[in-house]
Structures are given as C-alpha cells and as structure tokens.
Amino acid sequence: MMEWKLPKTYVFNGRTVRYGISGNGPPVVIVHGTPWSSFNLRHLIEPLSKYFTVYYYDLIGYGQSDKSPGDVSLGIQNKLLDQLLDHWGLKSPFVIGHDFGGTTVLRTHLISGRDFDKIVLIDPVAISPWGSPFFQHVNAHEAAFAGVPDYIHEAIVRAYIKTAAFKPIDDATLDMIVRPWTVAGGKAAFYRQISQANSSYTDEVQPLYSKISRPVLILWGREDTWIPIEKGEVLHNMIPDSLFHVIPDAGHLVIEEQPNQLIKKIRPFLQNEPIK
C-alpha cells in the first residue's frame, strides 16, 4: 500500500495544517485542489525537488489537515496560504496551483496582495460560472449526504473521482485519493467542502485578472470534462501575456495522468528556458 505522510504542522486559527518541504534551491509552493490532497502532487514534487525547494501542504479541511466543522471555503484558503508564506519566510516564491489550488493562488495574489515570482495554473477553477450538478445537489442537501451509510459514501466518492480522469485510475492511487474522505470525520468533511464551494469567490477575483503583471503559465488537460478547455482559453485571454499549453490525453486529473508532460512545461518556465 502507498504511504503519504506530511511531517510538519502549522496551527491556523486553532486548526492544524500539515505540510512538507522537499529539495534544495529557489522556493516553489504547490497547492492542490478538490477533492484532492498533496498526495496528488507527488509526481510534481519529486522532480521539481531536484531543482527547487518545494513547499506543499493539505488545505484546511482536506487530506491530513484538520477536518473539523468550520470554514473550508475558497474564502479562507487564501488566508491560510498567506499565513503559511509568512511561516515559511517566503517573500516572492514561484507558485503552482491545480483546480481550487489555482483559485487559491489567484486569490492570494490578488486579494491577499502576496507577490509571486511566477505563477503556474493547472486546470484552475477560475472562470464563473462553475459547479457541476453534483456540487449543486450537495449544496442543497448536505445533511442528507453526510448521513448516508459509509459504504454508500465511499461508492459516491470513488465514482465522482473517476470522472475527473480521461483514462482509468489504478486501484492503488484511487484508494489513496479516497482515504482522507473515509477516515474519521472524512465523510462530513467531503460534503462540507462541496457545500461551501461558491462561485462568488471567483466572481470576486475574476475582474482583477487583467491586473496580473507576473509571468503566468496556464496548463490544461485537453479532455477535461470538469472544466472544459474553453474556460482555459478565456482565462488565457484575460491574463496579459500569459502562456497557454494544452496537455493531450489527460482530463482534469492531469497531475496524475500526465505529470511528466507538466514538468516539461513547468521546469523551463520557472528557469527562464524555452518551453518546447
């Protein structure tokens, strides 16, 4: 069985956030999305650690971080990242965000006012409107979903996660993605984070994209059915001088499906080399 353990802790508003640091070199912060955790970033963390010091963590309410009742919305996640940057002593690191992690990066930059040397966005939830019918249904019936038997809950999570990938996810990886949502407190946390997902958090930041002056690289899985590639093209047009690259044979879970292709774009972008 795979293992993934975040060794360090930070207390944010009385709640424990777990994180890790790997490698040596210029700092890079990587932020995961939903319903993922830092586990899903492992294929990026390892190769980038050869060139950079990589900082990664589990969002509040996710993975190995605190899942107790409370605010886990996009409105709190940029405040957490803002505090973590101070905790790590980082002034202007490189930053990478996938899915809600991309939204968190954008909000941290534009709402919290944190500077980043360069920004990489991977299939981010950045353009309103968004939210699948499943999200909308959970929003309306969170208590009912949180009360389903555990075996039904696990089946729901597994089925939901599979729709993020273009190709089948191997069983070992799927087990690790599902695990945080099936441990004690995980079931309620899963539906809580969906019920608190609200496009108002992107509505707030979307008008500010034209003000981004740092270099931005946008990467998108061609077969993404969660956030269609057309959303990526719109985002690209909204951020001045941004770069946009499509990753073939990958869906929304491109970080699992084509991590090597992502690294081939990310590493040269961060190191001021041509992207092939």
C-alpha positions in Angstrom: 0.0 0.0 0.0 1.2 3.5 -0.8 2.1 5.8 2.0 2.0 9.6 2.1 2.8 11.5 5.3 3.2 15.2 5.8 5.7 15.5 8.6 5.3 19.2 9.7 2.4 21.1 11.3 1.2 24.7 11.4 -1.7 25.9 13.6 -4.1 28.2 11.6 -6.9 29.7 13.6 -6.7 26.9 16.1 -6.7 24.2 13.5 -3.8 22.0 12.5 -2.5 22.2 8.9 0.0 19.6 7.8 2.8 20.3 5.3 6.1 19.2 3.9 9.3 20.7 2.4 11.5 18.9 -0.1 14.6 19.7 -2.1 17.0 22.5 -2.4 17.0 25.7 -4.5 14.7 28.6 -5.2 11.3 28.2 -3.4 8.3 26.7 -5.2 4.9 26.4 -3.4 2.4 23.9 -4.8 -1.3 24.0 -3.9 -3.7 21.2 -4.5 -7.5 21.4 -5.3 -10.6 19.4 -4.5 -11.3 16.6 -3.8 -7.5 16.1 -3.9 -4.7 16.5 -1.4 -0.9 17.0 -1.5 -0.7 13.2 -2.3 -1.8 14.0 -5.8 1.1 16.4 -6.2 3.8 13.8 -5.5 4.6 13.4 -9.2 5.4 17.1 -9.4 7.1 17.4 -6.1 9.7 14.7 -6.7 11.1 16.0 -10.0 10.9 19.7 -9.0 12.8 18.9 -5.8 15.9 18.3 -7.9 16.0 22.0 -8.8 13.9 23.8 -6.2 12.9 23.8 -2.5 9.3 22.6 -2.8 6.7 23.6 -0.2 3.4 21.6 -0.2 0.5 21.2 2.3 -3.0 20.0 2.7 -5.7 22.7 2.5 -7.7 23.1 5.7 -10.5 20.5 5.6 -8.5 18.2 3.2 -6.0 15.4 3.3 -4.2 15.2 6.7 -5.2 18.7 7.8 -7.9 19.4 10.3 -11.4 18.3 9.1 -13.4 19.5 12.0 -16.5 21.7 11.3 -15.7 25.1 10.2 -14.9 27.3 7.2 -13.1 25.4 4.4 -14.2 27.6 1.5 -12.1 29.4 -1.0 -12.6 32.5 1.1 -10.5 31.0 3.9 -7.9 29.1 1.8 -6.1 32.2 0.5 -5.8 33.5 4.1 -4.2 30.2 5.1 -1.7 30.4 2.2 -0.9 34.0 3.2 -0.1 32.9 6.7 1.9 29.9 5.6 4.1 32.1 3.4 4.9 34.2 6.4 5.6 31.0 8.5 7.9 29.7 5.8 9.6 33.1 5.4 8.9 33.3 1.7 8.6 36.7 0.1 8.1 36.0 -3.6 8.3 32.3 -4.4 7.3 30.5 -7.6 3.8 29.1 -7.1 1.8 26.3 -8.7 -1.9 25.6 -8.2 -4.2 22.9 -9.5 -8.0 23.2 -9.6 -9.1 25.0 -6.4 -5.4 25.4 -5.7 -5.2 27.6 -8.7 -8.0 29.7 -7.4 -6.3 29.9 -4.0 -3.1 31.1 -5.7 -5.0 33.8 -7.7 -6.9 35.0 -4.6 -3.7 35.0 -2.5 -2.0 37.2 -5.2 -4.9 39.5 -6.0 -7.0 39.6 -2.7 -4.3 39.0 -0.1 -1.7 41.0 -2.0 1.1 38.4 -1.9 3.7 38.7 -4.6 4.8 35.6 -6.6 7.8 35.5 -8.9 6.0 33.3 -11.4 2.6 31.6 -11.4 1.6 28.3 -12.9 -2.1 27.4 -13.1 -3.2 23.8 -13.9 -6.9 23.5 -14.9 -7.9 26.1 -12.3 -11.4 26.9 -11.2 -11.0 30.5 -12.3 -13.9 31.5 -14.5 -17.5 31.8 -13.4 -20.0 30.2 -13.6 -18.8 26.8 -12.4 -20.1 23.9 -10.3 -21.4 20.6 -11.5 -24.9 19.3 -11.0 -23.4 17.1 -8.2 -22.0 20.2 -6.5 -25.3 21.9 -6.7 -27.2 18.9 -5.4 -24.8 18.6 -2.4 -25.2 22.3 -1.7 -29.0 21.8 -1.4 -28.8 18.6 0.6 -25.5 18.5 2.6 -27.1 17.0 5.7 -28.7 14.2 3.8 -25.5 13.3 2.0 -23.4 13.4 5.2 -25.9 10.9 6.7 -25.6 8.2 4.1 -24.1 4.8 5.2 -20.3 4.7 5.0 -20.3 2.1 2.1 -22.6 4.3 0.0 -20.5 7.4 0.8 -17.3 5.6 -0.3 -19.0 4.5 -3.5 -20.1 8.0 -4.2 -16.6 9.4 -3.7 -15.0 6.7 -5.9 -17.5 7.3 -8.7 -17.1 11.0 -8.5 -13.2 10.9 -8.6 -13.2 8.6 -11.6 -15.0 11.2 -13.7 -12.0 13.6 -13.3 -9.7 11.4 -15.3 -9.5 10.8 -19.0 -8.2 7.2 -18.5 -8.9 4.8 -15.7 -7.2 5.4 -12.4 -5.3 2.5 -11.0 -6.8 1.0 -7.8 -3.8 1.9 -5.5 -4.0 5.5 -6.5 -7.8 5.6 -6.2 -7.6 4.1 -2.7 -5.2 6.9 -1.6 -7.3 9.6 -3.1 -10.4 8.3 -1.4 -8.8 7.5 2.0 -8.9 11.0 3.6 -12.7 11.1 2.9 -13.3 7.7 4.6 -11.4 8.1 7.8 -13.0 9.6 11.0 -14.6 12.9 10.1 -13.8 12.5 6.4 -17.4 11.8 5.3 -18.8 15.1 6.8 -15.7 17.0 5.6 -16.2 15.8 2.0 -19.7 17.1 1.8 -18.8 20.2 3.8 -16.2 21.4 1.3 -18.6 20.9 -1.6 -21.4 22.7 0.1 -19.2 25.7 0.8 -18.0 25.9 -2.8 -19.4 29.0 -4.2 -18.7 30.9 -7.5 -18.8 34.2 -5.6 -15.2 33.6 -4.7 -14.2 33.6 -8.3 -16.7 36.4 -9.1 -14.7 38.5 -6.6 -11.3 37.9 -8.1 -12.1 37.5 -11.8 -12.3 41.2 -12.7 -8.7 41.5 -11.4 -7.1 39.1 -13.7 -6.1 41.9 -16.1 -4.0 43.4 -13.4 -1.7 40.4 -13.1 1.8 41.5 -14.2 3.8 38.5 -13.2 4.6 35.7 -15.7 1.8 33.2 -15.8 1.8 29.7 -17.4 -1.6 28.0 -17.8 -1.7 24.3 -18.4 -4.9 22.4 -19.3 -5.8 18.8 -19.9 -7.3 18.6 -23.3 -10.0 16.1 -22.2 -11.0 17.9 -19.0 -14.8 17.4 -18.6 -14.9 19.1 -15.2 -13.6 22.4 -16.5 -13.7 22.4 -20.3 -10.7 23.7 -22.2 -12.7 26.7 -23.4 -12.5 28.1 -19.9 -8.7 27.9 -20.1 -8.7 29.8 -23.3 -10.9 32.5 -21.7 -8.6 32.7 -18.7 -5.6 33.0 -21.0 -7.2 35.9 -22.8 -7.9 37.6 -19.5 -4.4 37.5 -18.1 -2.0 39.7 -20.0 1.0 38.0 -21.7 0.1 34.6 -20.2 1.3 31.4 -21.8 -1.2 28.6 -22.6 -0.3 25.0 -23.2 -2.7 22.0 -23.7 -1.7 18.6 -22.3 -3.0 15.8 -24.5 -4.5 12.5 -23.3 -5.4 14.0 -19.9 -8.6 15.1 -18.2 -9.0 17.3 -15.1 -6.7 15.0 -13.1 -3.8 15.8 -15.4 -1.5 15.9 -12.3 -1.9 12.1 -12.1 -2.3 11.3 -15.8 0.5 13.3 -17.5 2.8 14.7 -14.8 5.9 14.3 -17.0 4.3 16.5 -19.6 3.5 19.1 -17.0 7.1 19.0 -15.7 8.4 19.5 -19.3 6.5 22.8 -19.4 6.8 23.9 -15.7 10.6 23.5 -15.2 11.8 25.5 -18.2 9.2 28.2 -17.5 10.5 28.6 -13.9 14.1 28.5 -15.0 13.7 31.0 -17.9 14.3 28.4 -20.6 12.3 27.9 -23.8 9.2 25.7 -23.4 9.0 23.0 -26.1 
